[in-house]
Amino acid sequence: MLDVRRLRLLRELALRGTIAAVAEALAFTPSAVSQQLGTLEREAGVALLERSGRGVRLTPAGRNLVRHAEAVLERLEQAEAELAEARHGPAGPLRIGAFPTATRALVPEALALLAARFPALEPMVSEMDPAGVAHALRAGDLDVALVHDYDLAPTPPEPGLAAVPLCEEAMYLACPGDAVDADDAAVGSGGLEVLAPHRNAPWIMAAPDTLCRAATEQMCRAAGFVPRVRHQVDEFATVLAFVAAGHGIAVVPQLGAADPPVGVRLTALPVRRRTRVAFRGGAGAHPAVAALTRALRDAVPEPLRMVSSPGTEVPMPSPLPPPLPSPSAP
């Protein structure tokens, strides 16, 4: 009989790439991970790993077993959800990951609703960029998380995770009122060409390896230039304060652009940001996860809500979309 815990280690190796990364993520030593995977190979009766330089990679049999492991782990999540509902309903600790805009704009009201509806539930919020959510969910460090993606480029599904739609926002170019395109014709909706006049301006962006940074850089490349990043700021209220003071140009989402300071001009872009509630595959029916999802939906302003069938899970997109090619030189 194959051991589920060892199957989880094999799945993590397929996703993370190295035994050292698996050990660090799951609080094992590398030697312990290697020993457990060796035991799994003996249980399977076939080679699952092969040497590749100084590391290892999965054999075809190993990759096939990972596919079955995903299905097994999802069914276990479904079983845990049903047992939790039978035991006590929404109660106990609930570890939530959320990106900064959602932490400020959506989570406080959702937590208030949870406290009123399910006082036995103990939500614990950790702020993080969606780029780090997938591993945290799979490792069990989080139970549920708010993630977002952009419709600028398609993204593949994230193995082992599922999500339900929550809200959709417009994206805006934020520039000082006296910027180069500051005329009446520039206000309102437009294509990504509205970014082009700012090709030589200083840009304000989030830190590297964040989804917001990747999406903004892709927008600029689609407009024909590589942005010159001067300031790295993650919180959108601070970004808008920098823009108002004339320190640069930025792209901000609708939830982050509420009540912009005087001196900031916002121009709608043909890009949307979609937020989803993500969890391990099969966990959507867990009473705590379902309770938080309902509270979050109730906390979203009506114009931004995304309509979906209750309980419908879809694969969670990969946190970072593939990069767009750099524009050709003139």
C-alpha positions in Angstrom: 0.0 0.0 0.0 1.4 3.4 -1.0 1.8 5.9 1.8 -0.1 9.2 1.3 2.5 11.3 3.1 5.2 10.0 0.8 3.0 10.6 -2.2 2.7 14.2 -1.1 6.5 14.5 -0.9 6.7 13.1 -4.5 4.1 15.7 -5.6 6.1 18.5 -4.0 9.3 17.3 -5.6 7.6 17.4 -9.0 6.5 21.0 -8.3 9.5 22.4 -6.5 12.2 20.7 -8.5 14.8 19.8 -5.8 14.9 17.7 -2.6 16.3 20.7 -0.8 13.3 22.9 -1.7 10.9 20.2 -0.6 12.7 19.8 2.7 12.7 23.6 3.4 9.0 24.0 2.5 7.8 21.1 4.6 10.2 21.4 7.6 12.1 18.2 6.8 15.8 17.6 6.4 17.0 16.7 2.9 18.1 13.3 4.1 14.7 12.6 5.6 13.0 13.5 2.3 15.4 11.3 0.4 14.8 8.4 2.7 11.0 8.8 2.4 11.1 8.9 -1.3 13.4 5.8 -1.3 10.8 4.0 0.7 8.1 5.1 -1.7 10.1 3.6 -4.6 10.4 0.3 -2.7 6.6 0.4 -2.1 6.0 1.1 -5.8 8.4 -1.5 -7.0 9.6 0.7 -9.8 12.1 3.5 -10.1 10.4 6.9 -9.6 13.5 9.1 -9.6 16.7 9.3 -11.6 19.9 11.2 -11.2 20.3 14.4 -13.2 23.6 16.1 -12.6 23.7 16.9 -8.9 19.9 16.6 -8.5 17.1 14.2 -9.4 14.2 14.2 -11.7 11.1 12.1 -12.0 11.0 9.1 -14.3 7.9 8.5 -16.5 6.6 6.2 -13.8 7.2 8.9 -11.2 5.3 11.5 -13.2 2.4 9.2 -13.7 2.3 8.4 -10.0 2.2 12.2 -9.3 -0.9 12.4 -11.4 -2.6 9.8 -9.3 -1.3 11.5 -6.1 -3.1 14.7 -7.1 -6.4 12.8 -7.4 -5.8 11.0 -4.1 -5.0 14.2 -2.2 -8.1 15.9 -3.6 -10.4 13.1 -2.5 -8.8 13.3 1.0 -9.6 17.0 1.1 -13.2 16.2 0.1 -13.4 13.6 2.9 -12.0 16.1 5.4 -14.6 18.7 4.4 -17.5 16.2 4.9 -16.2 15.1 8.2 -15.7 18.7 9.4 -19.3 19.5 8.5 -20.5 16.4 10.3 -18.4 17.2 13.4 -19.0 20.9 14.1 -19.5 23.1 11.0 -17.4 26.3 10.7 -15.2 26.3 13.8 -11.6 26.4 14.8 -8.5 28.0 13.2 -8.7 29.2 9.5 -5.4 30.3 8.0 -6.0 33.0 5.3 -3.6 34.5 2.9 -4.4 37.8 1.2 -2.6 40.3 -1.0 -2.4 43.9 0.4 -5.2 45.5 -1.5 -7.7 42.8 -0.5 -6.4 42.9 3.1 -7.4 46.5 3.3 -10.5 46.7 1.0 -12.3 43.3 1.5 -11.0 41.3 4.4 -12.0 43.5 7.4 -15.7 43.5 6.5 -15.5 39.8 5.6 -14.0 39.0 9.1 -16.8 41.1 10.7 -19.4 39.0 8.9 -17.7 35.8 9.9 -17.6 36.8 13.6 -21.3 37.5 13.6 -22.3 34.4 11.7 -19.8 31.8 13.1 -18.2 33.0 16.4 -16.5 29.6 16.9 -14.4 30.2 13.7 -10.9 31.6 14.4 -9.6 33.3 11.2 -5.9 34.2 11.1 -4.8 36.5 8.2 -1.3 36.6 6.7 -0.5 39.2 4.0 1.4 37.9 1.0 1.7 38.3 -2.7 -0.3 35.7 -4.8 3.1 34.5 -6.3 3.8 32.8 -3.0 0.3 31.4 -2.3 0.4 28.1 -4.3 3.2 26.5 -2.3 1.8 27.8 1.0 -1.6 26.2 0.3 -0.1 22.9 -0.9 2.3 22.7 2.1 -0.7 23.3 4.5 0.6 26.6 5.8 -2.6 28.2 4.5 -6.2 26.9 4.3 -7.5 29.5 1.9 -6.2 32.5 0.1 -7.1 35.4 -2.1 -5.3 35.5 -5.4 -5.5 37.5 -8.5 -4.5 37.4 -12.1 -4.8 39.6 -15.2 -6.4 39.0 -18.5 -3.4 40.3 -20.4 -2.0 36.7 -20.9 -3.5 33.3 -20.3 -2.0 31.2 -17.5 -1.9 27.5 -16.9 -3.8 25.9 -14.0 -1.9 25.4 -10.7 -1.6 21.7 -9.8 -3.5 20.5 -6.7 -5.4 23.8 -6.2 -8.8 25.1 -7.1 -10.5 28.4 -6.8 -13.9 30.2 -7.1 -14.4 33.7 -8.7 -14.8 36.6 -6.3 -14.5 40.0 -8.1 -13.2 41.7 -11.2 -11.6 45.2 -11.4 -10.5 47.7 -14.0 -6.9 48.7 -14.2 -5.9 52.4 -14.4 -2.9 54.4 -15.5 -2.1 56.9 -12.7 -0.1 59.9 -13.7 0.3 63.5 -12.4 -2.2 66.0 -13.7 0.4 67.8 -15.7 1.8 64.7 -17.4 2.5 64.6 -21.1 -0.9 63.1 -22.1 -2.9 65.3 -19.7 -5.6 66.5 -22.0 -9.3 65.9 -22.1 -9.0 63.4 -24.9 -6.8 61.1 -22.8 -9.3 60.8 -20.0 -11.5 57.7 -20.0 -11.1 54.3 -21.6 -8.3 53.7 -24.1 -5.9 51.0 -25.4 -2.5 50.3 -24.0 -1.1 52.9 -26.4 -2.0 55.4 -23.7 1.1 54.1 -21.9 3.5 55.0 -24.8 3.9 58.7 -24.0 5.3 57.7 -20.7 8.1 55.5 -22.1 10.8 57.8 -20.8 9.0 58.7 -17.5 10.1 57.2 -14.1 7.8 54.3 -13.1 6.6 53.2 -9.7 6.1 49.5 -9.4 5.8 46.7 -6.9 8.8 44.6 -5.8 10.3 42.1 -8.3 8.8 38.6 -8.4 5.3 40.0 -7.6 2.4 39.5 -9.9 1.6 43.2 -10.0 5.1 44.0 -11.2 5.0 41.3 -13.8 1.6 42.4 -15.1 2.6 46.1 -15.4 5.9 45.2 -17.2 3.9 43.2 -19.7 1.5 46.1 -20.3 4.4 48.4 -21.0 6.0 45.8 -23.4 2.7 45.4 -25.2 2.8 49.2 -25.6 6.2 49.0 -27.2 8.7 49.9 -24.5 10.5 48.6 -21.4 9.7 50.8 -18.4 12.4 52.6 -16.4 11.6 51.6 -12.8 12.7 54.2 -10.3 10.6 53.4 -7.2 9.5 50.1 -5.8 6.4 50.5 -3.6 3.9 47.7 -2.9 1.0 49.6 -1.2 -1.2 51.4 -3.7 -2.1 54.4 -1.4 1.6 55.1 -1.2 2.0 54.7 -4.9 -0.7 57.3 -5.6 0.9 59.7 -3.1 4.1 59.3 -5.1 2.3 60.0 -8.3 0.5 63.0 -6.9 3.9 64.4 -5.8 5.2 64.0 -9.4 7.6 61.2 -8.7 6.5 58.9 -11.4 3.8 56.9 -13.3 2.1 53.8 -12.2 -0.7 51.2 -13.0 -3.2 50.6 -10.2 -6.3 48.4 -9.8 -9.7 49.8 -9.1 -9.8 48.7 -5.4 -6.4 50.4 -5.0 -7.5 53.6 -6.7 -10.3 54.6 -4.5 -10.2 58.2 -3.4 -7.0 59.2 -5.3 -5.2 62.3 -4.0 -5.6 65.6 -5.7 -3.3 65.9 -8.7 -3.6 62.3 -9.8 -5.2 61.5 -13.2 -6.6 58.0 -13.8 -7.1 56.6 -17.3 -8.9 53.3 -17.7 -6.8 50.5 -19.4 -8.2 47.6 -21.4 -6.9 45.1 -18.7 -8.9 43.6 -15.9 -7.7 42.1 -12.6 -9.7 39.1 -11.4 -9.6 38.0 -7.7 -10.4 34.4 -6.7 -10.7 32.5 -3.5 -8.2 29.7 -3.7 -7.8 26.5 -1.7 -6.6 22.9 -2.1 -8.5 20.9 -4.6 -11.5 19.3 -3.0 -11.6 21.7 0.0 -14.2 24.1 -1.4 -17.0 22.4 0.5 -15.1 22.5 3.9 -17.5 24.5 6.2 -14.8 27.0 7.2 -13.7 27.6 3.6 -17.3 27.9 2.4 -18.2 30.3 5.2 -15.2 32.6 4.4 -16.1 32.5 0.7 -19.6 33.6 1.4 -18.4 36.4 3.7 -15.9 37.6 1.1 -18.6 37.7 -1.6 -20.8 39.7 0.7 -18.0 42.1 1.3 -17.3 42.8 -2.4 -18.9 46.0 -3.8 -21.8 45.0 -6.0 -20.4 46.4 -9.3 -17.2 44.3 -8.9 -18.8 40.9 -8.1 -18.2 38.0 -10.4 -21.2 35.7 -10.9 -20.6 32.0 -10.4 -22.5 28.9 -9.4 -22.1 28.3 -5.6 -19.5 25.6 -4.9 -18.2 25.5 -8.4 -14.4 25.0 -8.3 -12.1 25.8 -11.2 -8.4 25.2 -11.5 -6.4 28.0 -9.9 -4.2 29.8 -12.4 -0.5 29.8 -12.1 0.6 32.9 -10.2 2.9 34.3 -12.8 1.9 34.5 -16.5 4.4 33.8 -19.2 6.4 36.9 -20.2 5.5 38.8 -23.3 8.3 39.2 -25.9 10.2 42.5 -25.8 9.3 44.9 -28.5 11.3 44.9 -31.7 13.8 47.7 -32.0 12.7 50.4 -34.4 
